[in-house]
């Protein structure tokens, strides 16, 4: 077993564990932290698969921007904290299921052979993505930026309208 394979399995287990924690935790801030671990583990998986650009974008967009947006959303909303204990049996069953899934996948992947791989597959990865994006997909790329700008302006207008409604209701 190579170091890449060990890193891949450790990152995969971290991603799965983060996803399971995200589902099972009750505190919203803890859920976001579990989501961050999942995003970072997935970025590490991308890097082990020689997709460095996608891994860096995963860290910048998801682990950074989306997570900060979620935390701001949590802080700015009126979230009622309710403590709820997760039954120990459910936690152990989940851990057992993850372990069993890992063992089955490891058994199937361990002897997998893809044959000879193309060495030039991941050379100048970022340059190839940029050339494709800005030569063949310029219009969809620009339309996406306009759509995001319109969504941002709409969110600001809706938030301002809600704030004005609350001020009017208090008077």
MIPAVEX-211594 format. One record per atom (N, C-alpha, C): z, y, x; atom name. Coordinates in steps of 0.001 Angstrom, whole numbers. Layout:
       up    north     east  atom
        Z        Y        X    CA
...
END
This chain:
       up    north     east  atom
        0    -1182      863     N
        0        0        0    CA
        0     1236      902     C
     -870     2167      598     N
    -1011     3368     1415    CA
      -50     4460      953     C
       62     5478     1771     N
      913     6615     1428    CA
      399     7367      206     C
     -918     7433       79     N
    -1516     8093    -1094    CA
    -1127     7387    -2384     C
    -1131     6056    -2324     N
     -788     5277    -3509    CA
      686     5464    -3866     C
     1545     5491    -2855     N
     2977     5711    -3108    CA
     3191     7094    -3709     C
     2532     8109    -3136     N
     2658     9473    -3672    CA
     2142     9539    -5103     C
     1022     8867    -5360     N
      459     8858    -6708    CA
     1442     8257    -7703     C
     2040     7111    -7360     N
     2971     6457    -8275    CA
     4232     7288    -8484     C
     4748     7908    -7414     N
     5930     8757    -7570    CA
     5630     9962    -8461     C
     4472    10572    -8254     N
     4093    11715    -9096    CA
     3840    11283   -10540     C
     3245    10108   -10716     N
     3003     9608   -12069    CA
     4325     9335   -12785     C
     5283     8736   -12074     N
     6596     8499   -12677    CA
     7293     9810   -13020     C
     7146    10818   -12149     N
     7741    12124   -12427    CA
     7108    12758   -13660     C
     5792    12649   -13781     N
     5106    13211   -14943    CA
     5537    12499   -16226     C
     5633    11184   -16173     N
     6045    10426   -17357    CA
     7494    10751   -17720     C
     8352    10797   -16699     N
     9766    11110   -16960    CA
     9913    12512   -17542     C
     9145    13472   -17019     N
     9191    14831   -17573    CA
     8732    14869   -19020     C
     7697    14118   -19340     N
     7221    14060   -20721    CA
     8232    13422   -21657     C
     8881    12354   -21196     N
     9889    11693   -22027    CA
    11099    12602   -22218     C
    11514    13286   -21142     N
    12626    14233   -21272    CA
    12260    15360   -22227     C
    11028    15824   -22159     N
    10574    16884   -23059    CA
    10728    16470   -24514     C
    10429    15238   -24810     N
    10537    14747   -26183    CA
    11993    14531   -26597     C
    12827    14050   -25673     N
    14183    13650   -26028    CA
    15233    14747   -25920     C
    14981    15803   -25152     N
    15986    16857   -25000    CA
    16068    17715   -26254     C
    17231    18331   -26476     N
    17408    19177   -27653    CA
    17460    20658   -27310     C
    17875    20997   -26093     N
    17917    22389   -25681    CA
    16508    22838   -25286     C
    16041    23913   -25863     N
    14650    24339   -25672    CA
    14384    24744   -24229     C
    15330    25391   -23589     N
    15135    25795   -22195    CA
    15045    24557   -21301     C
    15853    23545   -21564     N
    15759    22300   -20796    CA
    14411    21624   -21030     C
    13896    21740   -22235     N
    12583    21170   -22535    CA
    11497    21850   -21707     C
    11595    23164   -21551     N
    10602    23895   -20755    CA
    10697    23477   -19289     C
    11911    23263   -18790     N
    12070    22809   -17403    CA
    11444    21426   -17232     C
    11630    20538   -18194     N
    10991    19220   -18138    CA
     9471    19359   -18163     C
     8983    20310   -18932     N
     7539    20554   -18986    CA
     7019    21063   -17644     C
     7816    21899   -16969     N
     7420    22389   -15645    CA
     7294    21212   -14674     C
     8275    20297   -14688     N
     8195    19131   -13818    CA
     6945    18307   -14118     C
     6617    18162   -15383     N
     5416    17414   -15755    CA
     4165    18098   -15229     C
     4072    19414   -15413     N
     2903    20162   -14926    CA
     2771    20069   -13410     C
     3879    20203   -12686     N
     3824    20137   -11227    CA
     3443    18737   -10752     C
     3945    17712   -11422     N
     3584    16343   -11048    CA
     2099    16087   -11291     C
     1578    16609   -12378     N
      149    16440   -12660    CA
     -684    17189   -11623     C
     -219    18362   -11189     N
     -924    19085   -10126    CA
     -915    18270    -8838     C
      205    17631    -8536     N
      263    16768    -7358    CA
     -684    15585    -7469     C
     -811    15032    -8665     N
    -1762    13932    -8873    CA
    -3187    14411    -8624     C
    -3515    15599    -9104     N
    -4850    16145    -8840    CA
    -5099    16283    -7341     C
    -4089    16725    -6613     N
    -4263    16909    -5165    CA
    -4445    15565    -4475     C
    -3699    14533    -4896     N
    -3890    13215    -4289    CA
    -5266    12640    -4616     C
    -5870    13090    -5684     N
    -7211    12619    -6055    CA
    -8315    13503    -5489     C
    -7972    14368    -4514     N
    -8910    15262    -3820    CA
    -9529    16296    -4741     C
    -8798    16720    -5746     N
    -9246    17802    -6623    CA
    -8299    18988    -6415     C
    -8343    19552    -5204     N
    -7394    20596    -4826    CA
    -7504    21818    -5708     C
    -8713    22213    -6036     N
    -8906    23396    -6874    CA
    -8240    23219    -8237     C
    -8459    22070    -8847     N
    -7866    21807   -10159    CA
    -6341    21754   -10053     C
    -5818    21204    -8951     N
    -4378    21167    -8750    CA
    -3778    22555    -8623     C
    -4430    23428    -7871     N
    -3932    24801    -7719    CA
    -4034    25555    -9040     C
    -5112    25366    -9767     N
    -5246    26006   -11081    CA
    -4178    25487   -12031     C
    -3856    24208   -11958     N
    -2791    23626   -12778    CA
    -1465    24324   -12498     C
    -1164    24556   -11228     N
       88    25228   -10873    CA
       67    26674   -11351     C
    -1037    27372   -11094     N
    -1105    28795   -11456    CA
    -1090    29015   -12961     C
    -1917    28277   -13681     N
    -2069    28520   -15113    CA
     -932    27885   -15903     C
     -749    26588   -15763     N
      230    25911   -16608    CA
     1658    26101   -16113     C
     1911    25735   -14857     N
     3285    25817   -14366    CA
     3760    27256   -14280     C
     2856    28177   -14065     N
     3242    29572   -13968    CA
     3150    30308   -15285     C
     1946    30601   -15694     N
     1729    31507   -16823    CA
     2182    30926   -18157     C
     1781    29729   -18482     N
     2124    29146   -19778    CA
     3629    28960   -19907     C
     4267    28497   -18841     N
     5711    28285   -18887    CA
     6451    29602   -19051     C
     6016    30640   -18372     N
     6659    31955   -18522    CA
     6460    32468   -19943     C
     5276    32277   -20489     N
     5048    32676   -21881    CA
     5984    31930   -22831     C
     6175    30646   -22592     N
     7074    29871   -23446    CA
     8512    30372   -23319     C
     8944    30662   -22106     N
    10297    31173   -21921    CA
    10479    32532   -22596     C
     9478    33408   -22488     N
     9549    34696   -23188    CA
     9592    34479   -24696     C
     8800    33544   -25183     N
     8827    33238   -26614    CA
    10182    32747   -27065     C
    10819    31925   -26242     N
    12158    31438   -26582    CA
    13152    32589   -26583     C
    13078    33440   -25562     N
    14045    34530   -25448    CA
    13859    35579   -26539     C
    12629    35799   -26973     N
    12362    36858   -27934    CA
    12485    36412   -29385     C
    12621    35125   -29630     N
    12795    34655   -31008    CA
    14264    34393   -31271     C
    14579    34312   -32531     N
    15960    34043   -32935    CA
    16149    32537   -33024     C
    16421    31927   -31892     N
    16555    30474   -31826    CA
    18014    30104   -32011     C
    18283    29250   -32975     N
    19634    28782   -33239    CA
    19890    27522   -32419     C
    20879    27591   -31538     N
    21228    26458   -30682    CA
    22051    25453   -31476     C
    21582    24231   -31553     N
    22316    23170   -32232    CA
    22402    21989   -31287     C
    23612    21640   -30920     N
    23826    20502   -30033    CA
    23711    19209   -30829     C
    22913    18310   -30322     N
    22758    17018   -30965    CA
    22745    15971   -29866     C
    23611    15012   -29964     N
    23698    13959   -28963    CA
    22613    12920   -29208     C
    21925    12540   -28125     N
    20940    11475   -28209    CA
    21667    10146   -28044     C
    21455     9191   -28924     N
    22131     7897   -28795    CA
    21779     7223   -27469     C
    22786     6611   -26841     N
    22575     5948   -25549    CA
    21545     4819   -25654     C
    21531     4126   -26770     N
    20577     3039   -26947    CA
    19141     3558   -26883     C
    18904     4715   -27480     N
    17565     5308   -27460    CA
    17159     5670   -26029     C
    18096     6214   -25255     N
    17804     6587   -23872    CA
    17477     5348   -23048     C
    18271     4297   -23180     N
    18035     3077   -22424    CA
    16751     2388   -22864     C
    16458     2406   -24137     N
    15215     1816   -24627    CA
    14003     2556   -24075     C
    14107     3883   -24042     N
    13019     4685   -23492    CA
    12832     4382   -22014     C
    13928     4320   -21254     N
    13843     4015   -19821    CA
    13270     2624   -19586     C
    13674     1669   -20395     N
    13158      307   -20271    CA
    11661      258   -20582     C
    11244      974   -21600     N
     9824     1020   -21959    CA
     8993     1640   -20845     C
     9492     2730   -20262     N
     8771     3376   -19152    CA
     8678     2434   -17962     C
     9778     1766   -17639     N
     9771      825   -16523    CA
     8805     -325   -16747     C
     8791     -865   -17942     N
     7879    -1957   -18272    CA
     6419    -1493   -18204     C
     6154     -308   -18735     N
     4801      258   -18665    CA
     4368      439   -17219     C
     5285      943   -16376     N
     4971     1149   -14967    CA
     4658     -173   -14289     C
     5451    -1189   -14536     N
     5220    -2484   -13897    CA
     3889    -3101   -14325     C
     3555    -2971   -15589     N
     2278    -3509   -16067    CA
     1110    -2759   -15421     C
     1193    -1430   -15406     N
      119     -644   -14802    CA
       10     -908   -13303     C
     1147    -1009   -12629     N
     1128    -1289   -11198    CA
      481    -2643   -10926     C
      818    -3640   -11714     N
      224    -4962   -11544    CA
    -1282    -4950   -11717     C
    -1778    -4141   -12638     N
    -3220    -4091   -12873    CA
    -3944    -3234   -11838     C
    -3312    -2163   -11383     N
    -3967    -1238   -10456    CA
    -3878    -1724    -9015     C
    -2856    -2502    -8690     N
    -2591    -2913    -7313    CA
    -3797    -3572    -6654     C
    -4459    -4442    -7349     N
    -5579    -5183    -6768    CA
    -6941    -4605    -7137     C
    -6955    -3407    -7673     N
    -8211    -2789    -8085    CA
    -9000    -2347    -6861     C
   -10301    -2628    -6846     N
   -11143    -2252    -5722    CA
   -12376    -1530    -6254     C
   -12569     -305    -5795     N
   -13719      480    -6242    CA
   -14909      354    -5304     C
   -14782     -387    -4235     N
   -15881     -531    -3286    CA
   -15974      683    -2377     C
   -17130      838    -1753     N
   -17351     1955     -841    CA
   -17450     3262    -1615     C
   -16698     4271    -1156     N
   -16725     5572    -1829    CA
   -17553     6559    -1024     C
   -18144     7502    -1720     N
   -18927     8548    -1094    CA
   -17983     9519     -388     C
   -18171     9709      902     N
   -17293    10581     1677    CA
   -17524    12047     1320     C
   -18722    12398      938     N
   -19075    13790      638    CA
   -18660    14217     -769     C
   -17923    13382    -1469     N
   -17584    13653    -2857    CA
   -16757    14912    -3035     C
   -15784    15131    -2187     N
   -14876    16247    -2390    CA
   -14964    17306    -1289     C
   -16066    17373     -598     N
   -16261    18407      419    CA
   -16724    19677     -285     C
   -16117    20799       49     N
   -16429    22110     -563    CA
   -16298    22060    -2083     C
   -15216    21487    -2540     N
   -14949    21313    -3962    CA
   -14962    22640    -4718     C
   -14223    23610    -4205     N
   -14096    24899    -4877    CA
   -15427    25639    -4900     C
   -16167    25571    -3817     N
   -17466    26244    -3750    CA
   -18431    25656    -4787     C
   -18433    24339    -4920     N
   -19320    23694    -5894    CA
   -18947    24093    -7323     C
   -17645    24171    -7610     N
   -17213    24584    -8945    CA
   -17633    26019    -9215     C
   -17448    26908    -8227     N
   -17834    28309    -8391    CA
   -19326    28490    -8601     C
   -20119    27767    -7837     N
   -21576    27865    -7988    CA
   -21994    27388    -9380     C
   -21447    26273    -9837     N
   -21770    25777   -11178    CA
   -21326    26759   -12256     C
   -20114    27274   -12109     N
   -19551    28160   -13127    CA
   -20339    29452   -13251     C
   -20685    30047   -12113     N
   -21342    31352   -12157    CA
   -22862    31282   -12155     C
   -23446    30105   -12065     N
   -24899    30022   -12155    CA
   -25358    29437   -13490     C
   -24664    28424   -13982     N
   -25096    27780   -15216    CA
   -24242    28128   -16427     C
   -23005    28563   -16215     N
   -22084    28767   -17326    CA
   -21516    30182   -17362     C
   -22324    31178   -17015     N
   -21840    32562   -16978    CA
   -21525    33062   -18389     C
   -22396    32832   -19338     N
   -22198    33362   -20690    CA
   -20982    32725   -21364     C
   -20807    31402   -21348     N
   -19568    30854   -21932    CA
   -18310    31359   -21217     C
   -18384    31538   -19900     N
   -17237    32042   -19139    CA
   -16876    33456   -19598     C
   -17853    34319   -19737     N
   -17597    35697   -20167    CA
   -17164    35749   -21634     C
   -17752    34914   -22481     N
   -17327    34869   -23885    CA
   -15872    34411   -24017     C
   -15457    33491   -23149     N
   -14059    33054   -23153    CA
   -13134    34207   -22789     C
   -13515    35021   -21809     N
   -12671    36161   -21436    CA
   -12600    37184   -22563     C
   -13702    37410   -23264     N
   -13681    38337   -24403    CA
   -12806    37779   -25524     C
   -12919    36478   -25786     N
   -12092    35842   -26813    CA
   -10604    35968   -26485     C
   -10234    35755   -25227     N
    -8831    35905   -24824    CA
    -8358    37350   -24966     C
    -9220    38299   -24655     N
    -8864    39716   -24818    CA
    -8645    40051   -26291     C
    -9516    39573   -27161     N
    -9363    39820   -28604    CA
    -8075    39169   -29118     C
    -7765    37963   -28655     N
    -6536    37293   -29075    CA
    -5309    38068   -28609     C
    -5353    38626   -27406     N
    -4231    39415   -26894    CA
    -4040    40679   -27716     C
    -5120    41373   -28032     N
    -5028    42590   -28849    CA
    -4515    42236   -30245     C
    -4998    41149   -30817     N
    -4524    40729   -32132    CA
    -3039    40387   -32130     C
    -2567    39733   -31081     N
    -1139    39404   -30985    CA
     -294    40667   -30892     C
     -776    41653   -30151     N
      -47    42920   -30032    CA
        5    43630   -31376     C
    -1104    43645   -32092     N
    -1145    44297   -33409    CA
     -202    43597   -34379     C
     -218    42263   -34400     N
      681    41520   -35288    CA
     2147    41741   -34925     C
     2454    41769   -33647     N
     3841    42006   -33231    CA
     4284    43413   -33604     C
     3395    44389   -33449     N
     3736    45769   -33806    CA
     3934    45893   -35312     C
     3105    45215   -36094     N
     3235    45255   -37548    CA
     4559    44644   -37996     C
     4954    43508   -37388     N
     6241    42885   -37710    CA
     7399    43794   -37345     C
     7306    44477   -36215     N
     8373    45392   -35801    CA
     8467    46573   -36774     C
     7319    47088   -37221     N
     7328    48185   -38194    CA
     7907    47732   -39530     C
     7596    46492   -39953     N
     8144    45961   -41213    CA
     9663    45824   -41138     C
    10190    45383   -39975     N
    11638    45245   -39827    CA
    12313    46612   -39852     C
    11702    47613   -39247     N
    12273    48966   -39266    CA
    12302    49515   -40686     C
    11236    49245   -41450     N
    11181    49709   -42825    CA
    12196    49012   -43705     C
    12466    47744   -43438     N
    13419    46982   -44237    CA
    14871    47427   -43960     C
    15142    47905   -42739     N
    16489    48321   -42372    CA
    16841    49671   -42983     C
    15854    50495   -43283     N
    16136    51845   -43802    CA
    16538    51823   -45213     C
END
